[in-house]
Amino acid sequence: MLDQMFTAENFRRIYDAENRKGVDLATRYFPTLNPFTLAVRDKVQEIRNLRKIEATLAASDFKAQLLALKAELADSKAAKSSAVDALMDDIRGGPHFSDRAISYHLA
């Protein structure tokens, strides 16, 4: 059973669990996270596009570009994670806690 205290860590657990289920809480409730989400999606798309043209590149060039894109993706994911953590801390500590409509249903 989930700990039912309203801590930033517990909010983050709920956020991550809902995202794994395919529920996009960021777009629905936290529009400030959209730029971070889009940055991650764009990097993933760039990696997919690079893999599509892999046959047309030299192996060393492909590998160098892929490693650079993966590093940028890791940076984007870290930035998004930091933003989510900051937002969860804000929700936990802010006076507007009751204004947020977040519900979690146990299956």
Secondary structure, DSSP 8 states (H G I E B T S, - for coil): ----S--HHHHHHHHHHHHHHT--HHHHH-GGGHHHHHHHHHHHHHHHHHHHTGGGS-HHHHHHHHHHHHHHHHHHHHHHHHHHHHHHHHHHHSTTGGG--------
